[in-house]
Amino acid sequence: MDKGDAGVRLTQDNMLIEIDVPIAMDDGVVLRADIFRPVEAGNYPVIISYGPYGKGLPFQTGYKTAWDIMAREHPDAVAGTSSKYANWEVVDPEKWVPDGYAVVRVDSRGAGRSPGYLDHHSRRETQDFYDCIEWAGAQPWSNGKVGLNGISYYATNQWRVAGLAPPHLAAICVWEGYADRYRDATHHGGIACTFQKNWQEMQVKSVQHGRGDNGPRSPLTGDTVCGPSTLSEQEMEHNRSKLWPEIIDNAFDGDFYRVRSADWAKVKVPLLSCGNWGGQGLHLRGNIEGFVHAASEQKWLEMHGGSHWALFYTDYGVDLQKRFFDRFLKGKQNGWEKQPPVQLQIRYPGEKFVLRHEGEWPIARTNWSRAYLHGETLVAEAPQGGAAQVTFDATGEGVTFRAPPLKESLEITGPLAAKLYVSSSTVDADVFLIFRVFDRAGDEVVFQGALDPHTPVAQGWLRASHRELDPVRSLPYRPWHAHASAQPLVPGDVYELDIEIWPTSIVIPAGYSYGLTVRGTDYEYAGPAATLSNMKNPMKGCGPFVHDDPEDRPSDIFGGKTTLHIGGRHAPYVLLPIVPPKQES
């Protein structure tokens, strides 16, 4: 092992490994990267990632419960590798370097071994990523083609940097990565989601640059994961943005969120967008909206289920990624051009998934069908008769409308939407929609979500004062809210709300039923809560994606009564994407 100012260099496990390689940014700050490449001299395509989770922190150490679940439930994810170089949400170099790839991991500015001010998703971070891509593409061991790959943070920043069009960037694989900072991540329907508040504390502050001796050490080098210096807590706080106060202070969409979001018109590189049906509350929406709206002429969508991290490392995930990158980084004629634009893992109860390909999203043969609210049921035709009201506590469990048991199986795959007529006893109301499935005994069917093992079929949210629609971007099956200003309610007056429900896939068997729950608070699974070591609180059905901040939801405004208006002049409904079987050609 050789160690110097340029980092550590060693050869082992049939890889040439360089640790803490310096990469100078355009403002003079020097970031640090780890590089894994074949021992044989040559020019190799590059897979690069840039993020804040500490490149020297082993997956197994930093995210132990997630690792244990993956190893137990997906043994192929940890097969064929020693896992010594495994790192959270980025590729395992032992699975890529033998196939002729160079793998580059960069600690983002202010995180891990990279100094500087930590400012998540900022313009500065995006420019840093651009500079790292261009640096990697110009190295003597590179073939000049750089691909981006990784999960979550390592996927989200791909949307933004691809919009800057780095010349060496040849393809991106966005695996469960949101695109719209406001709508996907911080404010669901205008309601602040507290995930970001706890995420920074649990997953970022723990590996912030400057923790030094107060942080973990790399088992590979013995060095501190978070830089050579040990700073005080006051210095550490001074070196990072005030993430949660910034989110609360920016309650509406605007420049603060636009610079931290995708500009899809500028995303033109070949794109593979891989989303999770269970990703309600963070990434799911962005994967689909990004696929639909990106300007790339060569783009593909893949949708799957299961946990947020595991499938990426399985044979299924790695094979999909390699076929894509082999085509666009190596120029390999491997038949990828025959890959249908949409690859779906269609979901069934019991965590069963069936692979199916489609030509577009939403699926062209979809029968868009309204299920109307009537009494405590959902019916196919708009009910006739007088007006009725259903009132519930504005922070309570609300009311569920259930359709009769199905006489035959029914597939619902695609985006959903709802139209409700609502009044409030106060000047505002938060509406939480849960699309649910019940088995023949009447028990709810839940699924392994991205993080929570007891996730409902689909969810949607809207703050009534944020009801204003963008008429240009709205679609019948996907309302688009402006989130530009608040329009307070007059207590007792009735307002029409169009509510986006994030996409889903479920084949409901005969004898089962579906329902829509309208609540004033987050969904909660009736059974025991679940935990993950990297999550601050127990998960009760929504994972960490909950909306319970008292500053965002003061009780004097959101603690009254909410009333649904049904019948008479009002015909509320949920719009369902019912997909008939493919016709045999």
C-alpha positions as CSV (number, residue, x, y, z in Angstrom):
1,M,0.0,0.0,0.0
2,D,1.4,3.4,-1.1
3,K,0.2,6.5,0.7
4,G,0.9,10.1,-0.2
5,D,-0.7,13.5,-0.9
6,A,-2.5,12.0,-3.9
7,G,-4.0,9.3,-1.7
8,V,-3.6,5.6,-1.2
9,R,-2.8,3.2,-4.0
10,L,-3.0,-0.6,-3.8
11,T,-3.6,-3.7,-5.9
12,Q,-5.9,-6.4,-4.5
13,D,-8.8,-8.6,-5.5
14,N,-7.8,-8.1,-9.2
15,M,-8.4,-4.4,-9.0
16,L,-6.2,-1.3,-9.0
17,I,-7.6,0.7,-6.1
18,E,-6.8,4.4,-5.5
19,I,-8.2,6.0,-2.3
20,D,-8.6,9.8,-1.7
21,V,-7.6,10.8,-5.2
22,P,-7.9,14.7,-5.3
23,I,-10.2,16.3,-7.8
24,A,-10.0,20.1,-7.9
25,M,-13.2,22.1,-8.4
26,D,-13.5,25.3,-10.4
27,D,-13.4,27.4,-7.1
28,G,-10.2,25.6,-5.8
29,V,-11.9,23.2,-3.3
30,V,-10.4,19.8,-3.6
31,L,-12.8,16.8,-3.4
32,R,-11.7,13.3,-2.7
33,A,-12.5,10.2,-4.7
34,D,-12.0,6.4,-4.6
35,I,-11.2,4.7,-7.9
36,F,-11.5,1.0,-8.7
37,R,-10.3,-0.2,-12.1
38,P,-8.9,-3.2,-13.9
39,V,-5.2,-4.0,-13.2
40,E,-4.6,-4.3,-16.9
41,A,-3.7,-1.1,-18.6
42,G,-6.4,0.2,-21.0
43,N,-9.1,2.7,-21.6
44,Y,-12.3,1.9,-19.7
45,P,-15.8,3.4,-19.4
46,V,-16.5,5.1,-16.1
47,I,-19.3,4.6,-13.6
48,I,-19.3,7.6,-11.3
49,S,-21.3,8.6,-8.2
50,Y,-21.2,11.8,-6.1
51,G,-22.9,12.0,-2.7
52,P,-22.8,12.6,1.1
53,Y,-22.8,9.1,2.7
54,G,-19.1,8.6,3.2
55,K,-17.3,6.6,0.5
56,G,-15.2,4.9,3.2
57,L,-18.1,3.7,5.4
58,P,-18.9,0.0,4.7
59,F,-22.5,-0.7,3.8
60,Q,-22.6,-3.5,6.4
61,T,-21.5,-1.0,9.2
62,G,-23.4,2.1,8.3
63,Y,-26.6,0.4,7.3
64,K,-26.5,-2.9,9.2
65,T,-30.2,-3.8,9.2
66,A,-30.6,-2.9,5.5
67,W,-27.6,-5.1,4.7
68,D,-28.9,-8.0,6.8
69,I,-32.3,-7.9,5.2
70,M,-30.8,-7.8,1.7
71,A,-28.4,-10.7,2.4
72,R,-31.2,-12.8,3.9
73,E,-33.9,-12.1,1.3
74,H,-31.7,-11.6,-1.8
75,P,-28.6,-13.8,-1.5
76,D,-27.7,-13.2,-5.1
77,A,-27.1,-9.5,-4.2
78,V,-24.1,-10.5,-2.1
79,A,-22.9,-13.5,-4.2
80,G,-19.8,-13.3,-6.3
81,T,-18.2,-10.6,-4.2
82,S,-16.3,-10.3,-1.0
83,S,-18.4,-7.2,-0.2
84,K,-15.2,-5.6,1.3
85,Y,-15.9,-2.5,-0.9
86,A,-19.6,-2.4,-0.5
87,N,-20.9,1.1,0.1
88,W,-24.5,2.3,0.6
89,E,-26.5,2.9,-2.6
90,V,-23.6,2.8,-5.1
91,V,-22.3,-0.1,-7.3
92,D,-20.1,-2.8,-5.8
93,P,-16.8,-2.5,-7.8
94,E,-16.2,-6.3,-7.5
95,K,-19.3,-6.8,-9.7
96,W,-18.3,-4.1,-12.3
97,V,-14.5,-3.9,-12.6
98,P,-14.1,-7.5,-13.9
99,D,-16.4,-6.6,-16.8
100,G,-14.1,-3.8,-17.9
101,Y,-15.5,-0.8,-16.0
102,A,-13.7,1.8,-13.9
103,V,-15.8,2.8,-10.8
104,V,-15.3,6.3,-9.3
105,R,-16.9,7.3,-5.9
106,V,-16.7,11.0,-4.9
107,D,-17.5,12.3,-1.5
108,S,-19.6,15.4,-2.1
109,R,-18.5,18.8,-0.8
110,G,-18.6,18.9,2.9
111,A,-19.1,15.1,3.4
112,G,-16.7,12.3,4.1
113,R,-13.2,13.1,3.0
114,S,-14.2,16.1,1.0
115,P,-14.0,19.6,2.7
116,G,-16.3,22.5,2.1
117,Y,-19.7,23.8,2.9
118,L,-22.4,21.0,2.8
119,D,-25.4,22.3,0.9
120,H,-27.6,19.5,-0.4
121,H,-28.8,19.5,-4.0
122,S,-27.6,23.1,-4.5
123,R,-26.3,24.6,-7.7
124,R,-22.8,24.3,-6.2
125,E,-23.2,20.5,-5.8
126,T,-24.4,20.1,-9.3
127,Q,-21.5,22.1,-10.7
128,D,-19.1,19.9,-8.6
129,F,-20.7,16.8,-10.1
130,Y,-20.2,18.2,-13.6
131,D,-16.5,18.9,-12.9
132,C,-16.1,15.4,-11.5
133,I,-17.6,13.9,-14.6
134,E,-15.4,15.9,-16.9
135,W,-12.3,15.0,-14.8
136,A,-13.1,11.3,-15.0
137,G,-13.8,11.4,-18.7
138,A,-10.4,13.0,-19.4
139,Q,-8.2,10.5,-17.3
140,P,-5.7,8.4,-19.3
141,W,-7.4,5.2,-18.1
142,S,-10.9,6.4,-19.3
143,N,-12.4,5.7,-22.8
144,G,-14.0,9.2,-22.6
145,K,-17.5,7.9,-21.8
146,V,-18.9,8.4,-18.4
147,G,-22.1,6.9,-17.0
148,L,-24.0,7.8,-13.8
149,N,-25.4,5.1,-11.6
150,G,-26.7,4.8,-8.0
151,I,-29.7,4.8,-5.8
152,S,-31.6,7.7,-4.1
153,Y,-29.2,10.7,-3.6
154,Y,-26.9,9.2,-6.2
155,A,-29.8,9.0,-8.6
156,T,-31.5,12.3,-7.8
157,N,-28.4,14.4,-8.6
158,Q,-28.2,12.7,-12.0
159,W,-31.3,14.6,-13.2
160,R,-29.7,18.0,-12.4
161,V,-26.2,17.4,-13.7
162,A,-27.5,15.8,-16.9
163,G,-29.3,19.0,-17.6
164,L,-25.9,20.8,-17.7
165,A,-24.8,18.4,-20.5
166,P,-21.2,17.5,-19.5
167,P,-19.5,16.6,-22.8
168,H,-18.2,13.2,-21.4
169,L,-21.6,12.2,-20.0
170,A,-22.9,9.3,-22.1
171,A,-25.7,7.7,-20.2
172,I,-27.5,7.8,-16.8
173,C,-29.3,5.1,-14.7
174,V,-31.6,6.9,-12.2
175,W,-32.4,4.1,-9.7
176,E,-35.2,5.4,-7.4
177,G,-34.3,9.0,-7.6
178,Y,-36.8,11.9,-7.3
179,A,-36.7,14.8,-9.7
180,D,-38.9,17.6,-8.4
181,R,-37.5,18.7,-5.0
182,Y,-40.8,20.3,-3.9
183,R,-43.5,17.9,-5.2
184,D,-41.5,14.7,-4.8
185,A,-39.6,15.3,-1.6
186,T,-40.2,18.2,0.7
187,H,-43.9,19.1,0.3
188,H,-46.5,16.5,-0.7
189,G,-49.5,18.4,-2.0
190,G,-48.1,21.4,-0.2
191,I,-47.7,19.6,3.2
192,A,-44.2,19.5,4.6
193,C,-42.7,16.0,4.9
194,T,-40.4,15.6,7.9
195,F,-38.2,13.0,6.3
196,Q,-35.6,15.6,5.4
197,K,-35.5,16.8,8.9
198,N,-34.5,13.4,10.3
199,W,-32.5,12.3,7.3
200,Q,-29.8,14.9,7.7
201,E,-29.4,14.0,11.4
202,M,-29.3,10.2,10.9
203,Q,-27.5,9.8,7.6
204,V,-25.5,12.9,6.8
205,K,-24.3,14.6,10.0
206,S,-22.9,11.3,11.1
207,V,-20.4,11.3,8.2
208,Q,-20.0,15.1,7.7
209,H,-16.5,16.2,6.9
210,G,-14.7,17.3,10.1
211,R,-16.0,14.5,12.4
212,G,-12.5,13.1,12.1
213,D,-11.7,11.0,15.2
214,N,-15.3,11.3,16.4
215,G,-16.5,9.4,13.3
216,P,-15.9,5.9,11.9
217,R,-12.8,4.6,10.4
218,S,-12.3,2.8,7.1
219,P,-11.5,-0.9,7.5
220,L,-9.6,-0.7,4.2
221,T,-7.2,2.0,5.1
222,G,-7.6,2.6,8.8
223,D,-8.1,6.3,8.1
224,T,-11.0,8.4,9.4
225,V,-14.0,8.3,7.1
226,C,-14.8,11.9,7.7
227,G,-11.5,13.7,7.0
228,P,-8.2,14.1,8.9
229,S,-9.4,17.0,11.1
230,T,-11.7,16.8,14.1
231,L,-13.8,19.9,14.3
232,S,-16.1,21.1,17.1
233,E,-19.9,20.7,16.9
234,Q,-20.1,24.5,16.4
235,E,-17.7,24.4,13.5
236,M,-19.6,21.4,12.0
237,E,-22.9,23.3,12.2
238,H,-21.3,26.4,10.6
239,N,-20.2,24.2,7.7
240,R,-23.6,22.9,6.7
241,S,-26.8,24.4,5.4
242,K,-29.8,24.7,7.8
243,L,-31.8,22.1,5.8
244,W,-35.1,21.9,7.8
245,P,-35.4,25.7,8.5
246,E,-34.9,26.3,4.8
247,I,-37.7,23.9,3.9
248,I,-40.1,25.5,6.4
249,D,-39.1,29.0,5.3
250,N,-39.8,28.0,1.7
251,A,-43.4,26.8,1.9
252,F,-44.1,27.4,-1.7
253,D,-42.5,26.4,-4.9
254,G,-40.0,28.8,-6.4
255,D,-36.3,29.4,-7.2
256,F,-35.1,27.7,-4.1
257,Y,-36.6,24.4,-5.3
258,R,-36.2,24.9,-9.0
259,V,-32.3,25.0,-8.8
260,R,-32.6,21.8,-6.8
261,S,-34.8,20.0,-9.3
262,A,-34.6,18.5,-12.8
263,D,-35.0,20.6,-15.9
264,W,-36.3,17.8,-18.0
265,A,-36.1,19.8,-21.3
266,K,-32.3,19.7,-20.9
267,V,-31.9,16.1,-20.0
268,K,-31.0,14.6,-23.4
269,V,-28.6,11.7,-22.7
270,P,-29.7,8.0,-22.9
271,L,-31.8,7.4,-19.8
272,L,-32.8,4.3,-17.8
273,S,-35.2,5.4,-15.0
274,C,-35.9,2.6,-12.5
275,G,-38.7,3.2,-9.9
276,N,-40.4,1.4,-7.0
277,W,-44.1,1.0,-6.6
278,G,-43.5,1.2,-2.9
279,G,-41.7,4.5,-3.1
280,Q,-44.6,6.6,-1.9
281,G,-43.3,9.7,-0.3
282,L,-40.0,10.3,-2.1
283,H,-38.7,8.7,-5.4
284,L,-41.6,7.0,-7.2
285,R,-43.1,10.1,-8.7
286,G,-39.8,11.5,-10.0
287,N,-38.8,8.3,-11.8
288,I,-42.1,8.3,-13.8
289,E,-42.4,12.0,-14.4
290,G,-38.7,12.1,-15.4
291,F,-39.1,9.3,-17.9
292,V,-42.2,10.9,-19.4
293,H,-40.8,14.4,-19.7
294,A,-37.1,14.0,-20.2
295,A,-36.0,15.2,-23.7
296,S,-33.9,12.1,-24.2
297,E,-34.6,10.4,-27.5
298,Q,-33.4,7.1,-26.0
299,K,-35.1,6.5,-22.7
300,W,-36.5,3.6,-20.8
301,L,-38.6,3.1,-17.7
302,E,-38.4,0.1,-15.3
303,M,-40.7,-0.3,-12.4
304,H,-40.3,-2.9,-9.6
305,G,-41.3,-3.6,-6.0
306,G,-39.5,-4.6,-2.8
307,S,-37.0,-2.6,-0.7
308,H,-35.4,0.6,-1.8
309,W,-31.9,-0.8,-2.0
310,A,-31.8,-4.5,-2.6
311,L,-32.9,-5.0,-6.2
312,F,-30.2,-2.7,-7.4
313,Y,-27.6,-5.3,-6.3
314,T,-29.4,-8.4,-7.4
315,D,-28.7,-10.3,-10.6
316,Y,-31.8,-8.8,-12.1
317,G,-30.7,-5.2,-11.3
318,V,-27.1,-5.6,-12.2
319,D,-27.9,-7.3,-15.5
320,L,-30.3,-4.6,-16.5
321,Q,-27.8,-1.9,-15.6
322,K,-24.9,-3.6,-17.5
323,R,-26.9,-4.2,-20.6
324,F,-27.8,-0.5,-20.7
325,F,-24.3,0.8,-20.0
326,D,-22.6,-1.8,-22.2
327,R,-24.6,-0.4,-25.1
328,F,-24.0,3.3,-24.4
329,L,-20.6,3.3,-22.8
330,K,-18.9,0.5,-24.6
331,G,-20.8,0.7,-27.9
332,K,-21.6,-3.0,-27.6
333,Q,-24.2,-4.4,-30.0
334,N,-26.0,-6.4,-27.4
335,G,-29.6,-6.0,-28.6
336,W,-30.5,-3.2,-26.1
337,E,-32.2,-1.3,-28.9
338,K,-34.8,-4.1,-28.8
339,Q,-35.6,-3.4,-25.2
340,P,-39.2,-2.2,-25.0
341,P,-39.5,1.4,-23.6
342,V,-41.4,0.2,-20.5
343,Q,-40.5,-2.8,-18.3
344,L,-43.0,-3.4,-15.5
345,Q,-42.9,-5.8,-12.6
346,I,-46.7,-6.1,-12.2
347,R,-47.7,-6.5,-8.6
348,Y,-49.9,-9.1,-7.0
349,P,-50.8,-9.8,-3.4
350,G,-48.3,-11.8,-1.5
351,E,-45.3,-9.9,-2.8
352,K,-45.6,-11.6,-6.2
353,F,-44.4,-9.8,-9.3
354,V,-44.8,-10.7,-13.0
355,L,-42.6,-9.2,-15.6
356,R,-44.3,-7.4,-18.5
357,H,-43.2,-5.0,-21.2
358,E,-45.2,-2.1,-22.6
359,G,-44.7,0.5,-25.3
360,E,-45.5,3.6,-23.3
361,W,-46.5,5.2,-20.1
362,P,-49.3,5.5,-19.1
363,I,-50.3,2.3,-20.8
364,A,-52.2,3.1,-24.0
365,R,-55.0,0.6,-23.5
366,T,-55.9,1.9,-20.1
367,N,-59.6,2.2,-19.3
368,W,-59.8,5.4,-17.2
369,S,-62.7,4.6,-14.9
370,R,-64.3,6.7,-12.2
371,A,-65.4,5.1,-8.9
372,Y,-67.8,7.6,-7.3
373,L,-68.1,8.1,-3.5
374,H,-71.6,7.2,-2.3
375,G,-72.5,6.6,1.3
376,E,-69.6,4.5,2.5
377,T,-69.1,2.8,-0.9
378,L,-67.5,3.3,-4.3
379,V,-69.8,2.9,-7.3
380,A,-69.4,2.9,-11.0
381,E,-72.0,5.4,-11.9
382,A,-72.5,8.9,-10.5
383,P,-75.3,8.5,-7.8
384,Q,-78.5,10.3,-8.1
385,G,-80.3,11.9,-5.2
386,G,-79.9,14.5,-2.5
387,A,-76.8,16.0,-1.0
388,A,-75.0,14.3,1.9
389,Q,-72.1,15.2,4.2
390,V,-69.4,13.2,6.0
391,T,-67.5,15.0,8.7
392,F,-64.4,13.9,10.5
393,D,-61.7,15.3,12.7
394,A,-59.2,17.2,10.6
395,T,-56.3,15.3,12.2
396,G,-58.2,12.0,12.5
397,E,-58.5,8.7,10.7
398,G,-61.3,9.9,8.4
399,V,-63.6,7.6,6.5
400,T,-63.2,4.7,4.0
401,F,-65.3,4.2,0.9
402,R,-65.2,0.5,-0.3
403,A,-66.2,-1.0,-3.6
404,P,-68.1,-4.4,-3.5
405,P,-66.0,-7.6,-3.8
406,L,-64.8,-8.1,-7.3
407,K,-66.5,-10.8,-9.4
408,E,-63.3,-11.2,-11.5
409,S,-59.7,-10.0,-11.1
410,L,-58.9,-6.4,-11.9
411,E,-55.5,-4.8,-12.8
412,I,-54.9,-1.2,-11.8
413,T,-51.6,0.0,-13.1
414,G,-50.8,3.7,-13.6
415,P,-51.4,7.1,-12.0
416,L,-54.6,7.8,-10.0
417,A,-56.4,11.0,-9.2
418,A,-59.4,12.1,-7.1
419,K,-61.9,14.9,-7.2
420,L,-63.4,15.8,-3.8
421,Y,-65.6,18.6,-2.6
422,V,-64.5,19.7,0.9
423,S,-65.3,22.3,3.5
424,S,-63.5,23.0,6.7
425,S,-64.3,24.6,10.0
426,T,-61.1,26.6,9.7
427,V,-59.2,28.4,7.0
428,D,-57.4,25.3,5.7
429,A,-57.4,21.5,5.7
430,D,-54.9,18.8,4.8
431,V,-56.3,15.8,2.9
432,F,-54.6,12.4,2.9
433,L,-55.8,9.8,0.4
434,I,-55.0,6.1,0.7
435,F,-56.0,3.7,-2.0
436,R,-56.3,0.3,-0.4
437,V,-57.0,-3.3,-1.2
438,F,-58.8,-5.8,1.1
439,D,-58.8,-9.6,0.9
440,R,-61.8,-11.9,1.1
441,A,-61.9,-11.7,4.9
442,G,-61.9,-7.9,4.8
443,D,-58.3,-7.5,6.0
444,E,-56.1,-5.0,4.3
445,V,-53.4,-6.1,1.9
446,V,-50.1,-4.3,2.4
447,F,-46.7,-4.6,0.7
448,Q,-43.0,-4.2,1.3
449,G,-42.5,-0.5,0.5
450,A,-39.2,1.1,-0.3
451,L,-38.5,1.3,3.4
452,D,-41.6,0.3,5.3
453,P,-42.7,-3.4,5.1
454,H,-46.4,-2.5,5.6
455,T,-47.1,0.0,2.8
456,P,-50.6,0.6,1.3
457,V,-51.2,0.3,-2.4
458,A,-51.1,4.1,-3.2
459,Q,-51.2,7.5,-1.5
460,G,-51.9,11.1,-2.4
461,W,-52.0,14.4,-0.5
462,L,-53.2,18.0,-0.8
463,R,-53.4,21.1,1.4
464,A,-56.7,22.7,0.5
465,S,-55.2,26.2,0.3
466,H,-52.8,24.8,-2.4
467,R,-55.6,23.7,-4.6
468,E,-54.7,26.0,-7.5
469,L,-53.9,24.0,-10.6
470,D,-51.5,24.7,-13.4
471,P,-53.9,24.4,-16.4
472,V,-51.1,23.7,-18.9
473,R,-49.4,20.9,-17.0
474,S,-52.4,19.3,-15.5
475,L,-53.8,16.1,-16.9
476,P,-57.0,14.3,-16.0
477,Y,-55.0,11.5,-14.4
478,R,-52.3,13.7,-12.9
479,P,-53.3,17.1,-11.5
480,W,-50.4,19.5,-11.3
481,H,-50.6,22.1,-8.6
482,A,-48.9,25.5,-8.8
483,H,-47.9,25.7,-5.2
484,A,-47.3,29.4,-5.8
485,S,-49.4,30.9,-2.9
486,A,-52.0,30.1,-0.4
487,Q,-55.7,30.5,-1.0
488,P,-57.3,30.3,2.4
489,L,-60.7,28.8,2.8
490,V,-63.8,30.5,4.1
491,P,-65.0,28.2,6.9
492,G,-68.0,26.3,5.8
493,D,-67.7,27.0,2.1
494,V,-67.3,24.1,-0.2
495,Y,-64.2,23.8,-2.4
496,E,-63.4,21.5,-5.3
497,L,-60.1,19.7,-4.9
498,D,-58.2,17.8,-7.5
499,I,-55.8,15.5,-5.8
500,E,-52.9,13.6,-7.4
501,I,-52.4,10.0,-6.2
502,W,-49.0,8.6,-7.0
503,P,-48.8,5.8,-9.6
504,T,-49.2,2.1,-8.6
505,S,-49.6,-1.4,-9.8
506,I,-51.8,-4.1,-8.4
507,V,-53.8,-7.0,-9.7
508,I,-56.7,-7.5,-7.4
509,P,-58.0,-11.1,-7.3
510,A,-61.7,-12.0,-7.6
511,G,-63.4,-11.8,-4.2
512,Y,-61.1,-9.0,-3.0
513,S,-62.2,-5.3,-2.8
514,Y,-60.6,-1.9,-3.1
515,G,-61.3,1.3,-1.2
516,L,-60.4,4.9,-0.8
517,T,-59.7,6.3,2.6
518,V,-59.9,10.1,3.1
519,R,-58.0,11.1,6.2
520,G,-56.7,14.2,8.0
521,T,-53.4,12.6,9.0
522,D,-50.9,10.0,7.8
523,Y,-51.9,6.4,7.1
524,E,-51.0,4.0,9.9
525,Y,-50.8,0.2,9.6
526,A,-52.8,-1.6,12.2
527,G,-50.0,-4.1,13.1
528,P,-46.7,-3.6,14.8
529,A,-44.2,-0.9,13.6
530,A,-41.0,-1.7,11.9
531,T,-37.5,-0.3,12.3
532,L,-34.3,0.3,10.3
533,S,-31.0,1.4,11.9
534,N,-30.7,4.4,9.6
535,M,-34.2,5.6,10.4
536,K,-34.8,7.7,13.5
537,N,-38.4,6.6,14.3
538,P,-40.4,3.4,14.1
539,M,-42.2,3.0,10.8
540,K,-46.0,2.7,10.9
541,G,-47.0,2.3,7.3
542,C,-45.6,5.4,5.6
543,G,-42.0,4.7,6.5
544,P,-40.2,8.0,7.4
545,F,-42.3,10.0,5.0
546,V,-44.8,11.5,7.5
547,H,-46.3,15.0,7.8
548,D,-46.5,15.8,11.5
549,D,-44.4,19.0,12.0
550,P,-46.4,21.3,14.3
551,E,-44.9,24.4,12.8
552,D,-46.2,23.3,9.4
553,R,-49.5,22.0,10.7
554,P,-50.5,24.3,13.7
555,S,-53.5,22.9,15.5
556,D,-55.5,26.1,15.4
557,I,-55.6,25.8,11.6
558,F,-55.4,22.1,11.0
559,G,-57.1,20.8,14.1
560,G,-60.8,21.5,13.3
561,K,-63.3,19.5,11.3
562,T,-63.3,18.5,7.7
563,T,-66.4,17.7,5.7
564,L,-66.8,15.8,2.5
565,H,-69.8,16.8,0.3
566,I,-71.4,14.0,-1.7
567,G,-74.4,14.0,-3.9
568,G,-76.6,16.7,-5.2
569,R,-74.4,19.1,-7.2
570,H,-71.3,17.2,-6.0
571,A,-70.1,13.9,-7.5
572,P,-66.7,13.1,-6.0
573,Y,-64.7,10.2,-7.4
574,V,-61.4,8.5,-7.7
575,L,-60.0,7.9,-11.2
576,L,-58.6,4.4,-11.7
577,P,-56.2,3.2,-14.4
578,I,-57.8,-0.2,-15.2
579,V,-55.6,-2.2,-17.6
580,P,-57.2,-5.0,-19.6
581,P,-55.1,-8.0,-20.6
582,K,-52.9,-7.6,-23.7
583,Q,-54.5,-8.9,-26.9
584,E,-52.6,-11.7,-28.4
585,S,-51.2,-10.8,-31.9
